[in-house]
Amino acid sequence: MPIAYDYTRIDTFRTGGFGFLLTTRYFCNLMRNAPIPLILTIMLGTACQKGNSVDLRDKGAQLVVEGMIEDGKFPTVTLSRSLDYFSKIDPEQLLASFVHGAKVTVSNGITTHQLREYSSDTSNGTGTCFYTVDTANILSAFVGERGASYTLRIETEGKVITSITTIPEGRFSLDSIGWKRVEGPDVSKVRLFVKVTDPPERGNYIRYFTSRNKEDFMAGLNSVFDDKVVNGTTFEIPLDAGVDKNKQIEMGDHQFFKRGDTVSLKFCNVDHGTYDFWRTLDYAYNDTGHPFSPTNRVTSNVQGALGNWGGYCVTYKTITIPK
């Protein structure tokens, strides 16, 4: 049985898409020309303290978990080591940061499946390693289901790493997507809008991604929101276009699409732990353009390491904007 996995999404953060192997890079590329791994930026975000002084000395590599499970898909996990901010970042060092030979299991409370390690080249030529379904032991394998919780356990280098996530029910309902022309001389620019219904129960969270003309799914600069203000209502909000955080972003037009674009939206209900991780990481990216603000603290839901183990309840919608 082949692995039901879209290898085009094993890439840098532009994969954004959660069917995805998170990323090996993130926001610190604004601080240096070379792209910087998420494994480093998580370390930097958690290291920031109140005050103006930041100790950038190498505190030693820390284990970083990047894992997800979507409804209808197998779990996927990457395991790597954080890198020192001042170290030279190149493809070889990124590849060397992956942790091999770990015992990685995922349990749905009834069945436990041990994931198998794989490697692949990404579309930009950088190698990556990850753990996902063991096709040689398919009888114990399972895909994600809405409303179910999943326990991740990793044994490596004498350490035990654990985390629990839930794939929520689709309580935030994506009713429709549309577009509006952006006022100004450029009549080709449009803004994506969505109509969403939130139920009376509080505590619902969303993360979203967009794809333009069948390109990779990418998360927006602010990719998550909750229902504190909109609880129990039907509302319409604009959604920025997803961006490749591995590239220099031209602020001002990054949020728009163009007439003639075919736009796909990946709309994901997530639990609070996953929401909080991406909320704080997005904030760290956007806050004055660097991770060293005293207010930056990235929230991990993993015990014994840094990172995130997240469950995603996914809805897709596509719209073609007429020329």
C-alpha positions as CSV (number, residue, x, y, z in Angstrom):
1,M,0.0,0.0,0.0
2,P,1.6,3.3,-1.0
3,I,1.9,6.1,1.5
4,A,-1.0,8.5,1.2
5,Y,1.1,11.6,1.4
6,D,1.6,14.6,-0.8
7,Y,5.3,14.9,-1.1
8,T,5.0,18.3,-2.8
9,R,4.2,19.7,0.6
10,I,7.5,18.5,2.2
11,D,9.1,21.9,1.8
12,T,10.0,25.1,3.5
13,F,7.3,27.1,5.2
14,R,5.6,27.9,2.0
15,T,4.1,24.4,2.3
16,G,2.1,26.0,5.0
17,G,-0.3,23.2,4.2
18,F,-1.1,21.0,7.0
19,G,-0.9,17.7,5.3
20,F,2.5,19.1,5.5
21,L,5.7,18.4,7.2
22,L,5.9,21.7,8.9
23,T,9.0,23.4,7.8
24,T,12.6,23.4,8.2
25,R,12.7,27.2,8.1
26,Y,10.9,30.2,9.4
27,F,11.0,33.9,10.1
28,C,14.6,34.7,11.0
29,N,15.4,35.0,7.3
30,L,14.5,38.7,7.9
31,M,17.4,38.9,10.2
32,R,19.9,37.2,7.9
33,N,20.1,36.4,4.1
34,A,20.2,32.7,4.7
35,P,16.9,31.0,5.6
36,I,16.7,29.9,9.2
37,P,15.0,26.8,10.5
38,L,11.9,26.7,12.6
39,I,14.0,24.6,14.9
40,L,16.1,27.6,15.6
41,T,13.4,30.2,15.8
42,I,11.4,28.2,18.3
43,M,14.5,28.2,20.5
44,L,14.9,32.0,20.1
45,G,11.3,32.7,20.8
46,T,11.2,30.7,24.0
47,A,14.5,32.2,25.1
48,C,13.3,35.9,25.0
49,Q,12.8,37.3,28.5
50,K,11.6,40.6,29.9
51,G,14.2,43.3,29.6
52,N,16.5,44.6,26.8
53,S,19.4,42.2,27.0
54,V,19.3,38.9,25.1
55,D,21.9,36.2,25.7
56,L,22.6,34.7,22.2
57,R,25.3,32.3,23.3
58,D,24.8,28.7,22.2
59,K,22.9,27.0,25.0
60,G,23.2,23.6,23.3
61,A,20.9,21.9,20.8
62,Q,17.4,21.2,21.9
63,L,15.0,18.6,20.4
64,V,12.2,20.1,18.3
65,V,9.0,18.3,17.3
66,E,7.0,19.3,14.2
67,G,4.0,17.0,13.9
68,M,0.4,17.0,12.7
69,I,-2.5,14.7,12.0
70,E,-5.4,15.7,9.7
71,D,-8.8,14.1,9.5
72,G,-8.6,11.4,6.8
73,K,-4.8,11.4,6.7
74,F,-1.9,9.6,8.5
75,P,0.1,11.3,11.2
76,T,3.4,12.9,10.2
77,V,6.3,14.0,12.5
78,T,9.6,15.5,12.0
79,L,12.2,15.5,14.7
80,S,15.3,17.7,14.7
81,R,17.7,19.7,16.8
82,S,17.8,23.4,17.2
83,L,20.7,25.4,15.8
84,D,22.7,28.2,17.3
85,Y,21.7,31.7,15.9
86,F,25.3,32.4,14.9
87,S,26.0,29.1,13.2
88,K,26.4,29.0,9.4
89,I,23.1,27.7,7.9
90,D,23.4,25.7,4.8
91,P,21.5,22.7,3.3
92,E,24.0,20.2,4.7
93,Q,23.6,21.6,8.2
94,L,19.9,21.6,7.9
95,L,19.9,17.9,6.8
96,A,22.3,17.1,9.7
97,S,19.9,18.6,12.2
98,F,17.3,15.8,11.7
99,V,17.1,13.1,14.3
100,H,17.2,9.6,13.0
101,G,16.4,6.2,14.6
102,A,13.8,7.5,17.1
103,K,10.9,5.4,18.2
104,V,7.9,7.5,17.3
105,T,4.4,6.2,18.2
106,V,0.9,7.7,17.8
107,S,-2.1,6.4,19.8
108,N,-5.8,7.1,19.3
109,G,-6.6,5.5,22.6
110,I,-7.4,2.2,21.1
111,T,-4.6,1.4,18.7
112,T,-0.9,2.4,18.8
113,H,1.0,2.6,15.6
114,Q,4.8,3.0,15.4
115,L,5.8,5.4,12.6
116,R,8.5,4.7,10.1
117,E,11.3,7.0,9.1
118,Y,11.5,8.2,5.5
119,S,13.6,10.7,3.6
120,S,12.9,12.8,0.5
121,D,14.2,15.7,-1.5
122,T,12.1,18.8,-1.4
123,S,11.1,20.8,-4.4
124,N,13.8,23.4,-3.7
125,G,16.5,20.7,-3.5
126,T,16.9,20.5,0.2
127,G,16.7,17.0,1.8
128,T,14.2,16.3,4.6
129,C,13.6,13.4,6.9
130,F,10.3,12.5,8.6
131,Y,8.2,9.8,10.3
132,T,4.9,8.7,9.1
133,V,2.8,5.5,8.5
134,D,4.7,2.2,8.4
135,T,3.3,0.5,5.3
136,A,4.9,-2.8,6.5
137,N,2.7,-2.7,9.5
138,I,-0.5,-1.3,8.0
139,L,-2.9,-3.3,10.2
140,S,-2.2,-1.0,13.1
141,A,-2.2,2.2,11.1
142,F,-5.0,4.7,11.3
143,V,-6.0,8.1,9.9
144,G,-7.2,11.1,11.8
145,E,-10.9,11.4,12.8
146,R,-12.8,14.5,13.8
147,G,-13.5,14.6,17.6
148,A,-10.7,12.1,18.4
149,S,-7.6,12.8,20.5
150,Y,-4.1,11.5,19.7
151,T,-1.1,10.9,21.9
152,L,2.4,11.3,20.4
153,R,5.3,9.6,22.2
154,I,8.9,9.8,21.1
155,E,11.8,7.9,22.5
156,T,15.3,9.1,21.4
157,E,18.7,9.8,22.9
158,G,17.5,8.5,26.3
159,K,14.7,11.0,26.4
160,V,10.9,10.6,26.3
161,I,8.9,13.3,24.5
162,T,5.1,13.4,24.7
163,S,2.2,15.5,23.5
164,I,-1.6,15.2,23.1
165,T,-3.7,16.9,20.5
166,T,-7.3,16.7,19.4
167,I,-8.8,17.0,15.9
168,P,-11.9,19.2,16.6
169,E,-15.3,18.9,15.1
170,G,-15.8,21.4,12.4
171,R,-17.6,23.9,14.7
172,F,-16.3,27.0,12.8
173,S,-18.3,26.4,9.6
174,L,-16.9,27.9,6.3
175,D,-20.1,28.9,4.6
176,S,-18.7,30.5,1.4
177,I,-15.7,32.4,-0.1
178,G,-15.8,35.5,-2.3
179,W,-13.8,38.5,-3.4
180,K,-13.9,42.2,-3.6
181,R,-11.9,44.6,-5.8
182,V,-9.4,46.7,-3.9
183,E,-9.9,50.4,-4.3
184,G,-7.2,52.2,-6.2
185,P,-5.7,52.6,-9.7
186,D,-4.8,48.9,-10.1
187,V,-8.1,47.3,-11.0
188,S,-6.6,43.8,-11.0
189,K,-6.1,43.6,-7.2
190,V,-8.8,41.8,-5.2
191,R,-9.3,40.8,-1.6
192,L,-10.5,37.4,-0.5
193,F,-13.5,37.3,1.9
194,V,-15.0,34.4,3.7
195,K,-18.4,34.0,5.4
196,V,-18.2,31.9,8.6
197,T,-20.6,30.7,11.2
198,D,-19.6,30.1,14.8
199,P,-21.8,28.0,17.2
200,P,-22.9,29.2,20.6
201,E,-20.2,27.1,22.3
202,R,-17.1,29.1,23.1
203,G,-13.6,28.0,22.5
204,N,-13.3,27.5,18.7
205,Y,-10.1,28.1,16.8
206,I,-9.0,28.3,13.1
207,R,-5.8,28.2,11.1
208,Y,-6.0,28.9,7.4
209,F,-3.9,28.5,4.2
210,T,-4.3,29.7,0.7
211,S,-3.1,28.4,-2.7
212,R,-2.9,30.5,-5.8
213,N,-3.2,28.7,-9.2
214,K,-2.5,25.3,-7.8
215,E,0.7,26.4,-6.1
216,D,1.6,25.2,-2.6
217,F,-0.6,26.1,0.3
218,M,0.8,28.8,2.4
219,A,-0.3,30.3,5.7
220,G,-1.1,34.0,6.1
221,L,1.1,36.3,8.2
222,N,-1.6,36.0,10.8
223,S,-2.9,32.6,10.2
224,V,-5.1,31.9,13.3
225,F,-8.1,33.4,14.9
226,D,-10.6,32.5,17.7
227,D,-14.2,33.2,18.5
228,K,-13.9,35.5,21.4
229,V,-15.5,38.4,19.5
230,V,-17.6,36.5,17.0
231,N,-19.0,33.8,19.3
232,G,-22.4,32.5,18.2
233,T,-22.6,34.7,15.0
234,T,-22.3,34.5,11.3
235,F,-19.8,37.0,10.0
236,E,-17.7,38.0,7.0
237,I,-14.0,38.7,7.3
238,P,-11.1,39.3,4.8
239,L,-8.3,36.8,4.6
240,D,-4.9,37.8,3.5
241,A,-3.2,35.7,0.8
242,G,-0.7,33.2,2.3
243,V,2.9,34.1,2.0
244,D,6.2,32.3,1.6
245,K,8.0,33.2,4.8
246,N,11.2,32.0,3.4
247,K,11.4,35.0,1.0
248,Q,11.5,38.7,1.4
249,I,7.9,39.8,1.7
250,E,6.9,43.0,-0.1
251,M,4.5,44.6,2.4
252,G,1.6,46.4,1.1
253,D,0.4,44.1,-1.6
254,H,1.2,40.7,-0.1
255,Q,-2.4,40.2,1.1
256,F,-4.0,40.5,-2.3
257,F,-4.9,38.2,-5.2
258,K,-5.2,39.1,-8.9
259,R,-8.1,38.9,-11.3
260,G,-7.8,35.6,-13.2
261,D,-6.4,33.8,-10.1
262,T,-7.9,30.5,-9.0
263,V,-7.7,30.5,-5.2
264,S,-8.0,27.5,-3.0
265,L,-8.6,27.9,0.8
266,K,-7.6,25.4,3.4
267,F,-9.7,26.2,6.4
268,C,-8.7,24.2,9.6
269,N,-10.4,23.9,12.9
270,V,-7.7,23.3,15.5
271,D,-7.5,22.9,19.3
272,H,-6.3,25.5,21.7
273,G,-2.8,24.2,22.0
274,T,-2.2,24.3,18.2
275,Y,-3.9,27.7,18.0
276,D,-1.7,29.1,20.8
277,F,1.5,27.8,19.2
278,W,0.8,29.4,15.9
279,R,-0.6,32.6,17.4
280,T,2.6,33.2,19.4
281,L,4.9,32.1,16.5
282,D,3.0,34.4,14.0
283,Y,3.3,37.2,16.5
284,A,7.0,36.7,16.9
285,Y,7.4,36.8,13.1
286,N,5.3,40.0,12.8
287,D,6.5,41.9,15.9
288,T,8.9,44.5,14.6
289,G,10.2,42.0,12.0
290,H,12.5,40.1,14.4
291,P,12.3,37.5,17.2
292,F,14.2,39.4,19.8
293,S,11.4,41.6,21.2
294,P,11.0,41.2,24.9
295,T,7.3,40.3,24.4
296,N,8.0,37.3,22.1
297,R,7.4,34.0,23.8
298,V,6.4,31.0,21.6
299,T,4.1,28.5,23.3
300,S,4.9,24.8,22.8
301,N,2.4,22.0,23.5
302,V,5.2,19.3,23.6
303,Q,6.6,17.9,26.9
304,G,10.3,17.2,26.9
305,A,11.1,19.2,23.7
306,L,10.1,22.3,21.8
307,G,7.5,22.5,19.0
308,N,4.0,21.5,18.2
309,W,1.9,18.3,17.7
310,G,-1.3,19.5,16.1
311,G,-4.7,18.1,15.0
312,Y,-6.5,19.6,12.0
313,C,-10.1,19.4,10.9
314,V,-9.9,20.5,7.3
315,T,-12.4,22.1,4.8
316,Y,-11.4,23.1,1.3
317,K,-13.1,25.6,-1.0
318,T,-12.0,27.0,-4.3
319,I,-12.9,30.1,-6.3
320,T,-11.9,31.4,-9.7
321,I,-11.8,35.2,-9.9
322,P,-12.9,36.4,-13.3
323,K,-10.4,38.5,-15.3
